[in-house]
Amino acid sequence: MTTTSRKHVKYENFEEALKRLENLIQQLESGDLPLEQALQIFEEGMRLIRFCTHKLDEVEKKVEILLRDEEGRLVTQPFVAPAENTED
């Protein structure tokens, strides 16, 4: 990721973008930024939110496809986590 121009930065994956977004939030919450820099960080944060939302939408569509029955109807199934080893 380059630091010269954040306007056209492409993030490799959801996790990287989310980590960057968390960092930006911390910077904004500090309140120690000049207005122009805070605005730039806010704009990058909004781009990251759109990127993350898009990625989550993609995953949701994939999950829906996996949960369709033979006739193409969406069926809901509870998520069952693998049993944890409870041996003492």
Biotite code that builds the C-alpha atoms (Angstrom):
import biotite.structure as struc

atoms = struc.array([
    struc.Atom([0.000, 0.000, 0.000], chain_id="A", res_id=1, res_name="MET", atom_name="CA", element="C"),
    struc.Atom([1.421, 3.336, -0.977], chain_id="A", res_id=2, res_name="THR", atom_name="CA", element="C"),
    struc.Atom([1.182, 6.427, 1.173], chain_id="A", res_id=3, res_name="THR", atom_name="CA", element="C"),
    struc.Atom([1.524, 9.019, -1.595], chain_id="A", res_id=4, res_name="THR", atom_name="CA", element="C"),
    struc.Atom([-2.149, 9.157, -2.539], chain_id="A", res_id=5, res_name="SER", atom_name="CA", element="C"),
    struc.Atom([-4.806, 7.484, -0.434], chain_id="A", res_id=6, res_name="ARG", atom_name="CA", element="C"),
    struc.Atom([-7.573, 8.342, -2.934], chain_id="A", res_id=7, res_name="LYS", atom_name="CA", element="C"),
    struc.Atom([-6.838, 5.367, -5.164], chain_id="A", res_id=8, res_name="HIS", atom_name="CA", element="C"),
    struc.Atom([-5.484, 2.890, -2.635], chain_id="A", res_id=9, res_name="VAL", atom_name="CA", element="C"),
    struc.Atom([-6.738, -0.640, -3.138], chain_id="A", res_id=10, res_name="LYS", atom_name="CA", element="C"),
    struc.Atom([-6.834, -2.930, -0.163], chain_id="A", res_id=11, res_name="TYR", atom_name="CA", element="C"),
    struc.Atom([-5.938, -6.552, -0.613], chain_id="A", res_id=12, res_name="GLU", atom_name="CA", element="C"),
    struc.Atom([-8.642, -7.993, 1.597], chain_id="A", res_id=13, res_name="ASN", atom_name="CA", element="C"),
    struc.Atom([-11.356, -7.309, 4.141], chain_id="A", res_id=14, res_name="PHE", atom_name="CA", element="C"),
    struc.Atom([-9.100, -7.850, 7.140], chain_id="A", res_id=15, res_name="GLU", atom_name="CA", element="C"),
    struc.Atom([-6.483, -5.368, 5.925], chain_id="A", res_id=16, res_name="GLU", atom_name="CA", element="C"),
    struc.Atom([-9.143, -2.756, 5.202], chain_id="A", res_id=17, res_name="ALA", atom_name="CA", element="C"),
    struc.Atom([-10.820, -3.277, 8.571], chain_id="A", res_id=18, res_name="LEU", atom_name="CA", element="C"),
    struc.Atom([-7.505, -2.916, 10.395], chain_id="A", res_id=19, res_name="LYS", atom_name="CA", element="C"),
    struc.Atom([-6.802, 0.333, 8.527], chain_id="A", res_id=20, res_name="ARG", atom_name="CA", element="C"),
    struc.Atom([-10.304, 1.592, 9.339], chain_id="A", res_id=21, res_name="LEU", atom_name="CA", element="C"),
    struc.Atom([-9.765, 0.879, 13.041], chain_id="A", res_id=22, res_name="GLU", atom_name="CA", element="C"),
    struc.Atom([-6.505, 2.830, 12.889], chain_id="A", res_id=23, res_name="ASN", atom_name="CA", element="C"),
    struc.Atom([-8.229, 5.778, 11.235], chain_id="A", res_id=24, res_name="LEU", atom_name="CA", element="C"),
    struc.Atom([-10.952, 5.788, 13.879], chain_id="A", res_id=25, res_name="ILE", atom_name="CA", element="C"),
    struc.Atom([-8.333, 5.915, 16.623], chain_id="A", res_id=26, res_name="GLN", atom_name="CA", element="C"),
    struc.Atom([-6.661, 8.872, 14.908], chain_id="A", res_id=27, res_name="GLN", atom_name="CA", element="C"),
    struc.Atom([-9.957, 10.747, 14.612], chain_id="A", res_id=28, res_name="LEU", atom_name="CA", element="C"),
    struc.Atom([-10.928, 9.987, 18.197], chain_id="A", res_id=29, res_name="GLU", atom_name="CA", element="C"),
    struc.Atom([-7.663, 11.441, 19.467], chain_id="A", res_id=30, res_name="SER", atom_name="CA", element="C"),
    struc.Atom([-8.882, 14.889, 18.467], chain_id="A", res_id=31, res_name="GLY", atom_name="CA", element="C"),
    struc.Atom([-5.303, 16.023, 17.836], chain_id="A", res_id=32, res_name="ASP", atom_name="CA", element="C"),
    struc.Atom([-5.580, 16.421, 14.058], chain_id="A", res_id=33, res_name="LEU", atom_name="CA", element="C"),
    struc.Atom([-5.789, 19.602, 12.033], chain_id="A", res_id=34, res_name="PRO", atom_name="CA", element="C"),
    struc.Atom([-9.166, 19.965, 10.317], chain_id="A", res_id=35, res_name="LEU", atom_name="CA", element="C"),
    struc.Atom([-7.846, 19.260, 6.795], chain_id="A", res_id=36, res_name="GLU", atom_name="CA", element="C"),
    struc.Atom([-6.085, 16.075, 7.892], chain_id="A", res_id=37, res_name="GLN", atom_name="CA", element="C"),
    struc.Atom([-9.147, 14.938, 9.838], chain_id="A", res_id=38, res_name="ALA", atom_name="CA", element="C"),
    struc.Atom([-11.255, 15.449, 6.716], chain_id="A", res_id=39, res_name="LEU", atom_name="CA", element="C"),
    struc.Atom([-8.838, 13.385, 4.600], chain_id="A", res_id=40, res_name="GLN", atom_name="CA", element="C"),
    struc.Atom([-8.879, 10.599, 7.171], chain_id="A", res_id=41, res_name="ILE", atom_name="CA", element="C"),
    struc.Atom([-12.678, 10.736, 7.319], chain_id="A", res_id=42, res_name="PHE", atom_name="CA", element="C"),
    struc.Atom([-12.877, 10.455, 3.507], chain_id="A", res_id=43, res_name="GLU", atom_name="CA", element="C"),
    struc.Atom([-10.550, 7.451, 3.486], chain_id="A", res_id=44, res_name="GLU", atom_name="CA", element="C"),
    struc.Atom([-12.624, 5.905, 6.262], chain_id="A", res_id=45, res_name="GLY", atom_name="CA", element="C"),
    struc.Atom([-15.781, 6.297, 4.197], chain_id="A", res_id=46, res_name="MET", atom_name="CA", element="C"),
    struc.Atom([-14.076, 4.572, 1.233], chain_id="A", res_id=47, res_name="ARG", atom_name="CA", element="C"),
    struc.Atom([-13.034, 1.764, 3.551], chain_id="A", res_id=48, res_name="LEU", atom_name="CA", element="C"),
    struc.Atom([-16.560, 1.401, 4.891], chain_id="A", res_id=49, res_name="ILE", atom_name="CA", element="C"),
    struc.Atom([-17.876, 1.085, 1.321], chain_id="A", res_id=50, res_name="ARG", atom_name="CA", element="C"),
    struc.Atom([-15.160, -1.478, 0.508], chain_id="A", res_id=51, res_name="PHE", atom_name="CA", element="C"),
    struc.Atom([-15.915, -3.544, 3.631], chain_id="A", res_id=52, res_name="CYS", atom_name="CA", element="C"),
    struc.Atom([-19.663, -3.354, 3.057], chain_id="A", res_id=53, res_name="THR", atom_name="CA", element="C"),
    struc.Atom([-19.193, -4.525, -0.526], chain_id="A", res_id=54, res_name="HIS", atom_name="CA", element="C"),
    struc.Atom([-17.070, -7.467, 0.637], chain_id="A", res_id=55, res_name="LYS", atom_name="CA", element="C"),
    struc.Atom([-19.646, -8.430, 3.277], chain_id="A", res_id=56, res_name="LEU", atom_name="CA", element="C"),
    struc.Atom([-22.421, -8.256, 0.661], chain_id="A", res_id=57, res_name="ASP", atom_name="CA", element="C"),
    struc.Atom([-20.404, -10.583, -1.599], chain_id="A", res_id=58, res_name="GLU", atom_name="CA", element="C"),
    struc.Atom([-19.985, -13.093, 1.210], chain_id="A", res_id=59, res_name="VAL", atom_name="CA", element="C"),
    struc.Atom([-23.676, -12.895, 2.098], chain_id="A", res_id=60, res_name="GLU", atom_name="CA", element="C"),
    struc.Atom([-24.601, -13.718, -1.516], chain_id="A", res_id=61, res_name="LYS", atom_name="CA", element="C"),
    struc.Atom([-22.256, -16.705, -1.505], chain_id="A", res_id=62, res_name="LYS", atom_name="CA", element="C"),
    struc.Atom([-23.751, -17.977, 1.739], chain_id="A", res_id=63, res_name="VAL", atom_name="CA", element="C"),
    struc.Atom([-27.257, -17.605, 0.305], chain_id="A", res_id=64, res_name="GLU", atom_name="CA", element="C"),
    struc.Atom([-26.257, -19.684, -2.700], chain_id="A", res_id=65, res_name="ILE", atom_name="CA", element="C"),
    struc.Atom([-24.916, -22.376, -0.403], chain_id="A", res_id=66, res_name="LEU", atom_name="CA", element="C"),
    struc.Atom([-28.141, -22.424, 1.594], chain_id="A", res_id=67, res_name="LEU", atom_name="CA", element="C"),
    struc.Atom([-30.557, -22.913, -1.318], chain_id="A", res_id=68, res_name="ARG", atom_name="CA", element="C"),
    struc.Atom([-32.377, -26.214, -1.619], chain_id="A", res_id=69, res_name="ASP", atom_name="CA", element="C"),
    struc.Atom([-32.807, -28.306, -4.764], chain_id="A", res_id=70, res_name="GLU", atom_name="CA", element="C"),
    struc.Atom([-35.669, -26.076, -5.998], chain_id="A", res_id=71, res_name="GLU", atom_name="CA", element="C"),
    struc.Atom([-33.639, -22.924, -5.425], chain_id="A", res_id=72, res_name="GLY", atom_name="CA", element="C"),
    struc.Atom([-35.561, -21.857, -2.328], chain_id="A", res_id=73, res_name="ARG", atom_name="CA", element="C"),
    struc.Atom([-33.586, -20.191, 0.402], chain_id="A", res_id=74, res_name="LEU", atom_name="CA", element="C"),
    struc.Atom([-33.573, -22.406, 3.463], chain_id="A", res_id=75, res_name="VAL", atom_name="CA", element="C"),
    struc.Atom([-32.383, -21.317, 6.857], chain_id="A", res_id=76, res_name="THR", atom_name="CA", element="C"),
    struc.Atom([-30.226, -23.581, 8.903], chain_id="A", res_id=77, res_name="GLN", atom_name="CA", element="C"),
    struc.Atom([-28.847, -22.824, 12.325], chain_id="A", res_id=78, res_name="PRO", atom_name="CA", element="C"),
    struc.Atom([-25.107, -22.529, 12.552], chain_id="A", res_id=79, res_name="PHE", atom_name="CA", element="C"),
    struc.Atom([-23.748, -25.302, 14.686], chain_id="A", res_id=80, res_name="VAL", atom_name="CA", element="C"),
    struc.Atom([-20.222, -24.733, 15.894], chain_id="A", res_id=81, res_name="ALA", atom_name="CA", element="C"),
    struc.Atom([-18.005, -27.788, 16.095], chain_id="A", res_id=82, res_name="PRO", atom_name="CA", element="C"),
    struc.Atom([-18.105, -29.317, 19.564], chain_id="A", res_id=83, res_name="ALA", atom_name="CA", element="C"),
    struc.Atom([-15.279, -28.186, 21.756], chain_id="A", res_id=84, res_name="GLU", atom_name="CA", element="C"),
    struc.Atom([-13.164, -30.770, 23.436], chain_id="A", res_id=85, res_name="ASN", atom_name="CA", element="C"),
    struc.Atom([-14.626, -30.938, 26.953], chain_id="A", res_id=86, res_name="THR", atom_name="CA", element="C"),
    struc.Atom([-12.408, -33.689, 28.291], chain_id="A", res_id=87, res_name="GLU", atom_name="CA", element="C"),
    struc.Atom([-10.995, -32.952, 31.749], chain_id="A", res_id=88, res_name="ASP", atom_name="CA", element="C"),
])
